[in-house]
């Protein structure tokens, strides 16, 4: 890619500003919590049907 291609790509792509290079585990767990609750509920209902 040339510099012109990179400049065009930068103008069309929404770059994330302020990335600090760290993984924020608490935010990841907060985002996944509803999925864990749904999976636990589904597993409990399936075990109850046995």
Secondary structure, 3 states (H helix, E strand, C coil): CCHHHHHHHHHHCCCCCCCCCCCCHHHHHHHHHHHHHHHHHHHHHHHHHC
